[in-house]
């Protein structure tokens, strides 16, 4: 089975498909039901690592959809904004991006 955690495979015009949410929801619901803490992350967003500034609109679009979809879920569902940044996704570049995403998450 293909991993359920790569939303970029399910995007059309910066919109995540219902398929990705149904796949991830199955895992999230069952893990939460069994008392686990669940971390949703954006693991393979290579474009962000290559060019953080130009990828910001797409990155924000992804996280807007994810946070809206999971609004109201228990606090043991957490988000890891970007797993293992590298290449041009330096600490300086990512701190600015994380601040932008945090404003989205805070709404």
Short mmCIF file of the C-alpha atoms (twelve columns), coordinates in Angstrom:
data_MODEL
# 
_entry.id   MODEL 
# 
loop_
_atom_site.group_PDB 
_atom_site.id 
_atom_site.type_symbol 
_atom_site.label_atom_id 
_atom_site.label_alt_id 
_atom_site.label_comp_id 
_atom_site.label_asym_id 
_atom_site.label_seq_id 
_atom_site.Cartn_x 
_atom_site.Cartn_y 
_atom_site.Cartn_z 
_atom_site.pdbx_PDB_model_num 
ATOM 1   C CA . UNK A 1   0.000   0.000  0.000  1 
ATOM 2   C CA . UNK A 2   1.214   3.483  -0.837 1 
ATOM 3   C CA . UNK A 3   1.916   5.682  2.215  1 
ATOM 4   C CA . UNK A 4   -1.096  7.715  3.302  1 
ATOM 5   C CA . UNK A 5   1.078   10.553 4.472  1 
ATOM 6   C CA . UNK A 6   2.259   12.191 1.249  1 
ATOM 7   C CA . UNK A 7   -0.345  14.880 0.539  1 
ATOM 8   C CA . UNK A 8   1.531   16.261 -2.446 1 
ATOM 9   C CA . UNK A 9   0.591   13.157 -4.409 1 
ATOM 10  C CA . UNK A 10  -3.049  14.127 -3.899 1 
ATOM 11  C CA . UNK A 11  -2.921  17.815 -4.758 1 
ATOM 12  C CA . UNK A 12  -4.495  19.562 -7.707 1 
ATOM 13  C CA . UNK A 13  -4.085  23.349 -7.910 1 
ATOM 14  C CA . UNK A 14  -2.965  23.606 -4.264 1 
ATOM 15  C CA . UNK A 15  -6.041  21.671 -3.121 1 
ATOM 16  C CA . UNK A 16  -5.716  18.423 -1.212 1 
ATOM 17  C CA . UNK A 17  -8.097  15.776 -2.487 1 
ATOM 18  C CA . UNK A 18  -10.724 14.150 -0.271 1 
ATOM 19  C CA . UNK A 19  -8.853  10.874 -0.872 1 
ATOM 20  C CA . UNK A 20  -5.841  11.955 1.155  1 
ATOM 21  C CA . UNK A 21  -8.034  13.002 4.057  1 
ATOM 22  C CA . UNK A 22  -10.032 9.765  4.023  1 
ATOM 23  C CA . UNK A 23  -6.816  7.730  4.060  1 
ATOM 24  C CA . UNK A 24  -5.212  9.744  6.836  1 
ATOM 25  C CA . UNK A 25  -8.474  10.021 8.818  1 
ATOM 26  C CA . UNK A 26  -8.653  6.232  9.070  1 
ATOM 27  C CA . UNK A 27  -5.201  6.124  10.666 1 
ATOM 28  C CA . UNK A 28  -5.781  9.190  12.846 1 
ATOM 29  C CA . UNK A 29  -9.162  8.000  14.169 1 
ATOM 30  C CA . UNK A 30  -7.914  4.539  15.038 1 
ATOM 31  C CA . UNK A 31  -4.748  5.797  16.689 1 
ATOM 32  C CA . UNK A 32  -6.665  8.351  18.768 1 
ATOM 33  C CA . UNK A 33  -9.250  5.733  19.699 1 
ATOM 34  C CA . UNK A 34  -6.414  3.631  21.104 1 
ATOM 35  C CA . UNK A 35  -5.000  6.469  23.193 1 
ATOM 36  C CA . UNK A 36  -2.024  7.317  20.983 1 
ATOM 37  C CA . UNK A 37  -0.647  10.749 20.216 1 
ATOM 38  C CA . UNK A 38  -0.804  11.340 16.464 1 
ATOM 39  C CA . UNK A 39  1.568   13.564 14.524 1 
ATOM 40  C CA . UNK A 40  0.537   14.756 11.072 1 
ATOM 41  C CA . UNK A 41  3.439   16.067 9.037  1 
ATOM 42  C CA . UNK A 42  4.398   17.124 5.571  1 
ATOM 43  C CA . UNK A 43  7.268   14.722 5.059  1 
ATOM 44  C CA . UNK A 44  8.238   14.928 1.386  1 
ATOM 45  C CA . UNK A 45  7.857   18.507 0.271  1 
ATOM 46  C CA . UNK A 46  11.108  18.713 -1.676 1 
ATOM 47  C CA . UNK A 47  10.128  21.945 -3.416 1 
ATOM 48  C CA . UNK A 48  10.139  23.690 -0.049 1 
ATOM 49  C CA . UNK A 49  13.656  22.440 0.645  1 
ATOM 50  C CA . UNK A 50  14.839  23.568 -2.783 1 
ATOM 51  C CA . UNK A 51  13.204  27.011 -2.794 1 
ATOM 52  C CA . UNK A 52  11.501  27.954 0.478  1 
ATOM 53  C CA . UNK A 53  10.366  31.426 -0.585 1 
ATOM 54  C CA . UNK A 54  8.722   30.380 -3.844 1 
ATOM 55  C CA . UNK A 55  7.070   27.354 -2.214 1 
ATOM 56  C CA . UNK A 56  5.512   29.309 0.643  1 
ATOM 57  C CA . UNK A 57  2.079   29.841 -0.999 1 
ATOM 58  C CA . UNK A 58  1.705   26.114 -1.662 1 
ATOM 59  C CA . UNK A 59  2.990   25.233 1.813  1 
ATOM 60  C CA . UNK A 60  0.474   27.615 3.420  1 
ATOM 61  C CA . UNK A 61  -2.335  26.215 1.258  1 
ATOM 62  C CA . UNK A 62  -1.542  22.703 2.443  1 
ATOM 63  C CA . UNK A 63  -1.503  23.663 6.114  1 
ATOM 64  C CA . UNK A 64  -4.664  25.774 5.840  1 
ATOM 65  C CA . UNK A 65  -6.509  22.726 4.564  1 
ATOM 66  C CA . UNK A 66  -5.001  20.347 7.107  1 
ATOM 67  C CA . UNK A 67  -5.706  22.598 10.091 1 
ATOM 68  C CA . UNK A 68  -9.237  23.337 8.910  1 
ATOM 69  C CA . UNK A 69  -9.939  19.653 8.379  1 
ATOM 70  C CA . UNK A 70  -8.678  18.679 11.843 1 
ATOM 71  C CA . UNK A 71  -10.157 21.644 13.715 1 
ATOM 72  C CA . UNK A 72  -11.850 20.378 16.849 1 
ATOM 73  C CA . UNK A 73  -9.836  17.164 17.116 1 
ATOM 74  C CA . UNK A 74  -8.334  16.262 20.503 1 
ATOM 75  C CA . UNK A 75  -5.092  17.889 21.647 1 
ATOM 76  C CA . UNK A 76  -3.238  14.618 21.174 1 
ATOM 77  C CA . UNK A 77  -3.349  15.260 17.423 1 
ATOM 78  C CA . UNK A 78  -0.286  17.400 16.736 1 
ATOM 79  C CA . UNK A 79  1.402   18.835 13.659 1 
ATOM 80  C CA . UNK A 80  5.031   18.704 12.523 1 
ATOM 81  C CA . UNK A 81  5.187   21.425 9.909  1 
ATOM 82  C CA . UNK A 82  8.106   20.121 7.877  1 
ATOM 83  C CA . UNK A 83  10.082  16.987 8.600  1 
ATOM 84  C CA . UNK A 84  13.853  17.322 8.380  1 
ATOM 85  C CA . UNK A 85  14.348  20.549 6.416  1 
ATOM 86  C CA . UNK A 86  17.531  20.529 4.344  1 
ATOM 87  C CA . UNK A 87  19.177  22.072 1.271  1 
ATOM 88  C CA . UNK A 88  18.005  25.711 1.098  1 
ATOM 89  C CA . UNK A 89  15.519  25.271 3.943  1 
ATOM 90  C CA . UNK A 90  17.955  26.787 6.413  1 
ATOM 91  C CA . UNK A 91  17.075  27.673 9.976  1 
ATOM 92  C CA . UNK A 92  16.813  31.340 9.010  1 
ATOM 93  C CA . UNK A 93  14.532  30.622 6.031  1 
ATOM 94  C CA . UNK A 94  12.363  28.157 7.912  1 
ATOM 95  C CA . UNK A 95  11.915  30.342 11.000 1 
ATOM 96  C CA . UNK A 96  10.234  32.946 8.822  1 
ATOM 97  C CA . UNK A 97  8.104   30.301 7.114  1 
ATOM 98  C CA . UNK A 98  7.152   28.675 10.414 1 
ATOM 99  C CA . UNK A 99  6.001   32.072 11.689 1 
ATOM 100 C CA . UNK A 100 3.726   32.409 8.634  1 
ATOM 101 C CA . UNK A 101 2.311   28.925 9.106  1 
ATOM 102 C CA . UNK A 102 1.842   29.494 12.833 1 
ATOM 103 C CA . UNK A 103 -0.402  32.464 12.039 1 
ATOM 104 C CA . UNK A 104 -2.475  30.108 9.839  1 
ATOM 105 C CA . UNK A 105 -2.594  27.457 12.579 1 
ATOM 106 C CA . UNK A 106 -3.590  30.017 15.188 1 
ATOM 107 C CA . UNK A 107 -6.804  30.970 13.391 1 
# 
